[in-house]
Every structure is written in structure tokens, then in C-alpha cells.
């Protein structure tokens, strides 16, 4: 399963990224977005799905 978030140049979004990493998500892609007055980053994360029994889905 995948999710994404934006990290803004002022640091907004970093706490969410830290939380996801603690939950076992892994960063698979970071794409910069250079705006006129700021730089944002689109971060895509991935986590292996587990079944209700707790085993990885294949």
C-alpha cells in the first residue's frame, strides 16, 4: 500500500513524515517542487500490507 505527503519549506509535514516512519512506512520517492518563493517536496511512502491474521499478503 502507498501514501504520499508534502513537506513544505517551513517544515510543515515533517511531523507527519516522522509518524509514518515510526509506523513502519518506507520512503520510496522524493520529488522536489521548486516554487517561486519556496521549495516543497512530494514524498511517497510504501508499507507492506498484512492480512488480519498478521501475516504479509503475497
C-alpha positions as YAML, in Angstrom:
chain: A
units: angstrom
residues:
- id: 1
  name: UNK
  ca: [0.00, 0.00, 0.00]
- id: 2
  name: UNK
  ca: [1.22, 3.54, -0.67]
- id: 3
  name: UNK
  ca: [0.63, 7.02, 0.69]
- id: 4
  name: UNK
  ca: [2.08, 10.44, 0.00]
- id: 5
  name: UNK
  ca: [2.57, 13.74, 1.72]
- id: 6
  name: UNK
  ca: [4.10, 17.12, 1.04]
- id: 7
  name: UNK
  ca: [6.92, 18.52, 3.15]
- id: 8
  name: UNK
  ca: [6.90, 22.32, 2.90]
- id: 9
  name: UNK
  ca: [9.97, 24.54, 3.11]
- id: 10
  name: UNK
  ca: [8.79, 25.81, 6.50]
- id: 11
  name: UNK
  ca: [8.85, 22.26, 7.88]
- id: 12
  name: UNK
  ca: [5.12, 21.65, 7.75]
- id: 13
  name: UNK
  ca: [4.52, 17.96, 7.16]
- id: 14
  name: UNK
  ca: [7.71, 16.76, 8.85]
- id: 15
  name: UNK
  ca: [5.89, 15.57, 11.98]
- id: 16
  name: UNK
  ca: [3.55, 13.50, 9.81]
- id: 17
  name: UNK
  ca: [6.54, 12.02, 7.98]
- id: 18
  name: UNK
  ca: [8.20, 11.13, 11.29]
- id: 19
  name: UNK
  ca: [4.99, 9.45, 12.48]
- id: 20
  name: UNK
  ca: [4.66, 7.37, 9.32]
- id: 21
  name: UNK
  ca: [8.29, 6.27, 9.50]
- id: 22
  name: UNK
  ca: [7.79, 5.16, 13.11]
- id: 23
  name: UNK
  ca: [4.79, 3.10, 11.95]
- id: 24
  name: UNK
  ca: [7.00, 1.18, 9.52]
- id: 25
  name: UNK
  ca: [6.43, 3.11, 6.30]
- id: 26
  name: UNK
  ca: [9.42, 3.37, 3.94]
- id: 27
  name: UNK
  ca: [10.22, 6.32, 1.65]
- id: 28
  name: UNK
  ca: [10.31, 5.16, -1.97]
- id: 29
  name: UNK
  ca: [10.41, 8.52, -3.77]
- id: 30
  name: UNK
  ca: [11.09, 12.19, -3.08]
- id: 31
  name: UNK
  ca: [10.30, 14.76, -5.77]
- id: 32
  name: UNK
  ca: [11.22, 18.44, -5.36]
- id: 33
  name: UNK
  ca: [8.81, 21.17, -6.38]
- id: 34
  name: UNK
  ca: [10.62, 24.47, -6.78]
- id: 35
  name: UNK
  ca: [8.07, 27.23, -6.46]
- id: 36
  name: UNK
  ca: [8.61, 30.97, -6.86]
- id: 37
  name: UNK
  ca: [9.23, 31.64, -3.19]
- id: 38
  name: UNK
  ca: [9.54, 28.22, -1.58]
- id: 39
  name: UNK
  ca: [10.60, 24.61, -2.10]
- id: 40
  name: UNK
  ca: [8.25, 21.74, -1.32]
- id: 41
  name: UNK
  ca: [8.87, 18.02, -1.58]
- id: 42
  name: UNK
  ca: [6.40, 15.33, -2.53]
- id: 43
  name: UNK
  ca: [7.25, 12.21, -0.54]
- id: 44
  name: UNK
  ca: [5.82, 8.82, -1.49]
- id: 45
  name: UNK
  ca: [5.91, 6.09, 1.13]
- id: 46
  name: UNK
  ca: [5.13, 2.41, 0.99]
- id: 47
  name: UNK
  ca: [4.19, -0.20, 3.57]
- id: 48
  name: UNK
  ca: [3.66, -3.90, 3.14]
- id: 49
  name: UNK
  ca: [0.08, -4.92, 3.73]
- id: 50
  name: UNK
  ca: [-0.64, -7.56, 6.32]
- id: 51
  name: UNK
  ca: [-3.70, -9.75, 6.48]
- id: 52
  name: UNK
  ca: [-5.99, -9.71, 9.50]
- id: 53
  name: UNK
  ca: [-4.05, -12.70, 10.85]
- id: 54
  name: UNK
  ca: [-0.91, -10.56, 10.94]
- id: 55
  name: UNK
  ca: [0.87, -12.26, 8.05]
- id: 56
  name: UNK
  ca: [2.17, -10.47, 4.96]
- id: 57
  name: UNK
  ca: [-0.03, -10.64, 1.89]
- id: 58
  name: UNK
  ca: [1.71, -12.23, -1.08]
...
